[in-house]
Amino acid sequence: MSQLTDLTIAAARDGLAQGEFSARDLTESHLAAMEAARSLNAFVTETPERALEMAQASDARRTKGEARPLDGIPLAIKDLYCTEGVLTTAGSHILEGFRPPYESTVTSQLWRDGAVMLGKTNMDEFAMGSANVTSHFGPVESPWRRKGDNRTLVPGGSSGGSAAAVAARIALGATGTDTGGSIRQPASFTGIVGLKPTYGRCSRWGIVAFASSLDQAGPMTRTVRDSALMLCSMAGHDPKDSTSVDRPVPDYEAALTGDIRGLRIGIPAEYRMDGMPEEIEALWRQGEEWLTAAGAECVPISLAHTKYALAAYYIVAPAEASSNLARYDGVRYGLRLPGDSIDAMYEATRGEGFGAEVRRRVMIGTYVLSAGYYDAYYLKAQKVRSLILRDFTDAFEDVDVILAPTAPSAAFAIGEKEDDPIAMYLNDVFTVPASMAGLPGISVPAGLSGEGLPLGLQLVGRPFDEETVLRAAGVLEEAAGFDARPPALPGA
């Protein structure tokens, strides 16, 4: 039944409805794929028994004529989402052994709609990274390889385990979180679709916090339609989350009309940066041509403060991380190392429990929030953030969506940039502005690099206008016709 792992969520939904296979068949096929692909290190925790129980319950509901929107669909869950009774580590040693007594709102809504949990995916520690190499449980390997080069590649980060699982046909879809690009960038690196909804569209309750004003849950799938289907279940107001917005959840699948005639597409001049590879530039121009051929109008726009976005992000995000991660002290849950005093216990636990990248960002965040530096760094970064949002607001008076590259390069080899944190941070240069502004964005696989690796194009929309973003993304996806498979997979 290996062919079942090649299905999309939409195709699996239809096949289940028509009785072509059962939820148990579908789940067993994906559990076998998970076992066969353990070398990717995509999962921290596998939950096969729970998956089969959920599949059996799904089949029982379908027999009674009570099928739900995602009934029987096997999904992978990023290990940042708290799952009741199931190990939740956020990729960190400091949370080893933590089994939450509660379920995150987003995952509870997926289970409410009948989805099946395959397991928890590996990730950069506390979502801090762009390559999925900072996890305490080791790096995740991409299922992709460069032509003529068998070196293992990064899947992008921080949602790299989710991206690898979807790209390698281990899961039909997965949850990710996007703080500065952690859904869209790994989607680009692995040839899948990654959707970051508007900030506040999906509840953050029960998701381990990195930077609270930036973190947003979203789906990672192999098609735009599948992302629309998952978002229908993931989105919604949550009174437990003060940042959750009380707005109706549209039928996102119905938005995929394929008609973008008259749509105005903004092309931001500031995203054409010095040193950007020609193949990225060429793909961007190709994206413009595809959308124009479908009846849209591409117009130049200016996002003047884009050049400051990355610097401002790496002040705001570490500052919020410094505050959020203060709760991990060894007293209440997770790792606890002994000390001669409570201060010594704190120091030993945090020193051993946090990895190098987390410690680096906590120290940066503490510094920019400290007396004498708060105004010079954090307050100024927040002012820049307001200017970035104003740029987008002004642009959306004239255009409906914005088209840009997702990442400045294809995936690179594990270890290739680990000694240069700045080079790692630059991976998010195209995704951070939309995150700073809280806007919806989607990455669509649009082509291959000269080395045979996936490249993505990104669409950014108005706040809470995921429908237009998805509609344009569906047209872009159809025009690109991306059907390349990781070389290790059958049929590649």
C-alpha positions in Angstrom: 0.0 0.0 0.0 3.0 2.3 -0.5 1.0 4.2 -3.1 -1.3 5.5 -0.4 1.6 7.7 0.9 1.7 9.5 -2.5 -1.9 10.8 -2.0 -2.7 14.4 -1.2 -5.0 15.2 1.7 -7.8 16.0 -0.7 -7.3 12.8 -2.6 -7.1 10.7 0.6 -10.3 12.4 1.8 -12.1 11.5 -1.4 -10.7 7.9 -1.4 -11.8 7.4 2.2 -15.3 8.8 1.4 -15.6 6.4 -1.6 -14.5 3.4 0.4 -11.4 2.7 -1.7 -9.4 2.1 1.5 -9.8 2.6 5.3 -8.3 5.0 7.7 -6.4 2.1 9.2 -5.0 1.2 5.7 -3.9 4.8 5.2 -2.4 5.0 8.7 -0.5 1.7 8.5 1.0 2.8 5.1 2.3 6.0 6.7 3.6 4.2 9.8 5.6 1.9 7.5 7.0 4.9 5.7 8.0 6.5 9.0 9.9 3.3 10.0 11.6 3.1 6.6 12.8 6.7 6.8 14.1 6.9 10.4 17.5 7.9 9.0 16.1 11.4 8.3 15.6 11.9 12.1 12.4 13.7 11.3 10.6 12.6 14.4 11.4 13.0 18.1 8.5 10.8 19.2 6.5 8.3 17.2 3.0 7.4 18.3 2.0 4.3 16.3 -0.4 2.9 18.9 -2.3 6.2 19.3 -2.4 6.6 15.5 -4.0 3.2 15.0 -6.5 3.9 17.8 -7.4 7.2 16.1 -7.7 5.5 12.7 -10.0 2.8 14.1 -12.2 5.5 15.7 -12.3 7.3 12.3 -13.4 4.2 10.5 -16.1 3.6 13.1 -17.4 7.1 12.6 -17.4 6.8 8.8 -19.4 3.5 9.1 -22.0 5.4 11.1 -22.2 8.2 8.5 -20.5 10.6 10.9 -17.3 11.4 9.0 -15.6 14.7 10.0 -13.6 17.1 7.7 -10.2 15.5 8.2 -11.3 12.0 9.3 -8.6 9.5 8.9 -5.9 11.9 7.6 -2.4 11.0 9.1 -0.6 14.2 10.2 2.8 14.9 11.9 2.9 17.5 14.7 5.8 19.8 15.3 7.2 19.1 18.8 6.4 22.7 19.8 2.7 21.8 20.2 1.7 20.4 23.6 0.0 17.1 23.2 -1.7 15.6 26.2 0.3 12.7 27.7 2.7 12.7 24.8 6.3 13.8 25.1 6.7 17.5 24.2 10.3 18.7 24.1 10.6 21.7 21.8 13.8 20.1 20.6 15.5 20.9 23.9 17.2 18.9 26.6 15.6 21.1 29.2 12.1 19.7 28.4 13.1 16.1 28.2 10.5 13.9 30.0 7.8 16.7 29.8 4.4 15.1 29.1 1.8 17.9 29.2 -1.5 17.3 31.0 -3.3 19.3 28.3 -3.6 19.6 24.5 -2.8 22.7 22.4 -5.9 24.4 20.9 -4.7 23.8 17.3 -4.0 20.1 17.8 -7.3 19.6 19.7 -9.1 21.1 16.7 -7.4 18.8 14.3 -8.3 15.8 16.5 -11.9 17.2 16.8 -12.0 17.1 12.9 -10.8 13.5 12.8 -7.1 13.7 12.0 -4.7 11.0 13.1 -1.4 11.8 14.9 1.6 9.9 13.6 4.1 11.5 16.0 6.0 14.6 17.0 8.5 16.1 14.6 12.1 17.2 15.3 12.8 20.9 15.2 15.4 23.5 16.0 15.6 24.0 19.7 12.7 26.2 20.9 12.3 27.1 17.1 15.5 29.0 17.1 17.2 28.2 13.8 16.9 28.1 10.0 18.4 24.7 9.3 17.1 22.3 11.9 20.6 21.6 13.2 20.2 23.1 16.7 17.9 20.3 18.1 19.1 18.4 21.1 18.1 15.3 19.3 20.4 15.8 16.3 19.9 17.4 12.9 17.1 16.5 10.6 18.2 15.4 7.1 16.4 16.5 4.0 15.2 13.7 1.7 16.7 15.8 -1.2 20.3 15.6 -2.6 22.2 17.7 -5.0 23.0 16.3 -8.4 26.2 14.2 -8.2 26.6 15.1 -4.5 25.5 12.7 -1.8 26.1 15.1 1.1 23.2 15.4 3.5 21.3 18.6 3.2 19.4 20.7 5.7 15.5 20.7 5.4 15.4 24.3 6.6 14.1 25.4 10.0 12.8 25.5 12.5 10.0 23.3 11.2 12.5 21.1 9.4 11.2 17.8 10.8 7.6 18.6 9.6 9.0 19.7 6.2 11.1 16.5 5.8 8.2 14.3 6.9 5.8 15.8 4.3 8.4 15.9 1.5 9.5 12.3 2.2 5.8 11.0 2.0 5.8 10.0 5.7 2.8 12.2 6.5 0.1 13.7 4.4 0.5 17.0 6.1 2.1 18.5 9.2 1.8 21.4 11.6 4.6 24.0 11.7 5.1 27.3 13.4 6.4 30.5 11.8 8.2 33.2 13.8 10.5 34.7 11.1 9.9 32.2 8.3 10.0 28.8 10.0 7.2 27.4 7.9 7.9 29.1 4.5 11.7 28.7 4.4 11.7 24.9 5.1 8.8 24.5 2.6 11.0 26.2 0.0 14.0 24.0 0.8 12.0 20.7 0.6 9.6 21.4 -2.3 6.4 21.6 -0.4 3.7 24.2 0.4 4.0 26.1 3.7 1.4 28.6 4.9 1.8 31.2 7.6 -1.6 32.6 8.5 -2.2 36.1 9.8 -1.0 36.6 13.3 -4.0 35.8 15.5 -5.8 33.6 13.0 -4.7 30.4 14.8 -4.5 30.1 18.6 -1.1 30.0 20.2 -2.4 28.4 23.4 -0.5 25.2 24.2 2.3 26.1 21.7 5.7 26.5 23.5 6.5 30.2 23.1 9.6 31.6 21.4 8.6 35.2 20.5 5.0 35.8 21.5 4.3 38.7 19.2 5.6 36.8 16.2 4.8 33.0 16.6 2.0 31.7 14.4 0.8 28.2 13.7 0.3 27.0 10.2 0.0 24.0 7.9 2.7 22.3 5.8 1.4 20.2 2.9 2.2 19.0 -0.6 -0.5 21.2 -2.3 -2.1 24.5 -1.8 -5.6 22.8 -1.6 -4.3 20.6 1.3 -3.0 23.7 3.1 -6.5 25.3 2.7 -8.1 22.1 4.2 -5.8 22.0 7.2 -6.2 25.7 7.9 -10.0 25.3 8.0 -9.5 23.1 11.0 -6.5 24.9 12.6 -8.0 28.4 12.5 -10.5 29.9 14.9 -11.0 32.2 17.9 -9.7 30.9 21.2 -10.7 32.7 24.4 -7.7 31.1 26.1 -5.3 33.1 23.8 -5.5 36.9 24.2 -3.9 37.4 20.8 -6.5 35.2 19.1 -8.8 37.2 16.8 -12.5 36.7 16.9 -13.3 36.4 13.2 -15.3 33.8 11.3 -13.2 31.1 9.6 -13.9 31.1 5.8 -14.1 28.0 3.6 -10.6 28.3 2.4 -11.0 25.4 -0.1 -13.8 27.3 -1.8 -11.5 30.2 -2.3 -9.4 28.1 -4.8 -11.4 29.2 -7.9 -8.4 29.4 -10.2 -9.5 32.8 -11.4 -7.1 35.7 -10.6 -8.1 38.0 -13.5 -7.8 41.6 -12.5 -5.8 40.8 -9.4 -2.9 43.2 -8.9 0.4 41.6 -7.8 3.1 43.8 -6.2 6.7 43.2 -7.0 8.9 44.8 -4.3 12.0 46.4 -5.6 13.8 46.0 -2.3 13.8 42.2 -2.5 16.2 42.4 -5.4 19.3 42.3 -3.2 23.0 42.4 -4.1 24.5 39.0 -4.6 21.1 37.2 -5.0 21.7 34.2 -7.3 20.6 34.6 -10.9 18.5 31.4 -10.7 16.4 33.0 -7.9 15.9 36.2 -9.9 15.0 34.2 -13.0 12.4 32.1 -11.1 10.9 35.3 -9.7 10.5 36.7 -13.2 9.0 33.5 -14.3 6.5 33.8 -11.4 5.5 37.2 -12.7 5.0 35.8 -16.2 2.8 32.9 -14.9 0.5 35.2 -12.9 0.3 37.8 -15.8 -0.6 35.0 -18.2 -3.4 34.0 -15.8 -4.9 37.5 -16.0 -3.2 39.3 -13.1 -1.4 42.6 -13.4 2.1 42.8 -11.9 3.1 46.2 -10.7 6.3 47.5 -9.0 6.0 48.6 -5.4 8.3 49.8 -2.7 8.8 48.4 0.8 11.4 50.9 1.8 12.1 49.6 5.3 12.7 46.0 4.2 16.4 46.4 4.6 16.0 47.0 8.3 13.6 44.0 8.9 16.2 41.3 9.7 18.2 43.5 12.1 15.0 44.6 13.9 13.8 41.0 14.0 17.0 39.8 15.7 16.4 42.3 18.4 12.7 41.8 19.0 12.7 38.0 18.8 15.6 37.3 21.2 14.2 39.9 23.6 10.9 38.1 23.8 12.7 34.7 23.9 14.7 35.9 26.9 11.5 36.7 28.7 9.7 33.5 27.7 12.5 31.1 28.5 13.0 32.5 32.0 10.3 30.0 33.1 12.6 27.0 32.5 14.4 26.9 35.8 14.3 23.2 36.8 11.7 23.8 39.6 8.4 22.8 38.0 9.0 20.5 35.0 11.6 19.1 32.7 15.3 18.8 33.5 16.6 19.6 37.0 20.2 19.4 38.0 21.3 19.6 41.7 23.2 22.6 43.1 24.4 23.8 46.5 21.9 26.7 46.4 18.8 27.6 44.3 20.9 29.9 42.2 23.4 27.1 41.5 20.6 24.8 40.6 19.2 27.4 38.2 22.6 27.9 36.6 23.4 24.2 36.3 19.9 23.4 34.9 19.9 26.2 32.3 23.5 25.8 31.4 23.1 22.1 30.7 19.5 22.3 29.4 19.8 25.0 26.8 21.9 24.5 23.6 24.4 27.1 22.2 22.0 28.9 19.9 19.3 29.3 22.6 21.9 30.6 25.1 23.2 33.0 22.4 19.7 34.4 21.8 18.8 34.6 25.4 21.9 36.6 26.1 21.3 38.9 23.2 17.7 39.4 24.3 18.7 40.1 27.9 21.2 42.6 26.8 18.8 44.6 24.6 16.3 44.7 27.4 18.8 45.8 30.0 18.9 49.2 31.6 20.6 51.7 29.4 20.1 49.7 26.2 16.3 49.2 26.1 15.7 52.5 24.3 18.7 52.2 22.0 17.9 48.7 20.8 14.5 47.2 21.7 12.4 50.4 21.6 14.1 51.4 18.3 13.4 48.0 16.8 9.8 48.2 17.7 9.6 51.6 15.9 11.2 50.1 12.8 8.6 47.3 13.0 5.8 49.9 12.8 7.5 51.4 9.7 7.6 48.0 8.1 3.9 47.4 8.7 3.2 50.9 7.3 5.1 50.0 4.1 2.9 47.0 3.6 -0.3 48.9 4.5 0.5 51.5 1.9 1.4 48.9 -0.7 -1.9 47.0 -0.2 -3.8 50.2 -1.1 -2.6 49.6 -4.6 -2.1 45.8 -4.9 -3.9 42.6 -3.7 -0.9 40.3 -3.0 2.9 40.6 -3.1 5.2 38.1 -5.0 8.8 37.5 -3.9 11.3 34.7 -3.5 10.9 32.6 -0.4 14.6 32.1 0.4 17.8 33.5 -1.0 19.2 30.1 -2.0 18.4 26.4 -2.2 19.1 24.0 0.7 22.7 23.8 1.8 24.7 20.9 3.3 24.5 20.1 7.0 27.5 21.8 8.7 28.0 24.2 5.8 27.1 27.4 7.7 27.1 26.3 11.3 30.1 28.3 12.3 28.6 31.5 11.0 25.4 32.5 12.8 25.0 35.6 10.6 24.9 33.5 7.5 22.3 31.3 9.1 20.2 34.4 10.1 20.3 35.6 6.5 18.3 32.6 5.4 15.2 34.4 6.7 15.8 37.7 4.8 12.8 37.4 2.5 10.4 35.9 5.1 11.0 38.1 8.1 9.3 41.3 6.9 5.8 39.6 6.6 6.4 38.1 10.1 7.2 41.5 11.6 4.0 42.9 10.0 1.9 39.8 11.1 0.7 39.2 7.5 -0.3 35.9 5.9 2.3 34.4 3.5 2.6 31.2 1.6 5.6 29.4 -0.1 4.8 27.4 -3.3 7.4 25.1 -4.9 8.1 26.7 -8.3 11.2 25.1 -9.8 14.5 23.4 -9.3 18.0 25.0 -8.9 20.9 24.1 -11.2 21.8 21.5 -8.6 18.3 19.9 -8.8 17.0 21.3 -5.5 13.6 22.9 -4.9 13.1 26.6 -5.0 10.0 28.4 -3.7 8.1 31.6 -4.5 6.3 33.5 -1.8 3.0 35.3 -1.8 2.1 37.8 1.0 -1.4 39.2 1.5 -3.5 41.6 3.5 -4.3 40.8 7.2 -6.9 38.0 7.4 -7.1 37.7 3.6 -5.8 34.2 3.4 -8.4 33.5 0.8 -6.8 35.8 -1.9 -3.3 34.5 -1.0 -4.5 30.9 -1.4 -6.3 31.7 -4.7 -3.2 33.3 -6.2 -1.1 30.5 -4.8 -3.3 27.9 -6.4 -2.8 29.5 -9.8 1.0 29.8 -9.3 1.1 26.1 -8.3 -0.8 25.0 -11.4 1.4 27.1 -13.7 4.6 25.9 -12.1 3.5 22.3 -12.3 6.1 21.2 -9.8 6.2 17.4 -9.7 9.8 16.7 -8.8 10.3 14.2 -6.0 13.2 13.7 -3.6 15.7 11.4 -5.4 15.5 8.7 -2.7 11.8 8.2 -3.2 10.4 5.6 -5.6 9.4 7.1 -8.9 11.8 10.0 -8.6 
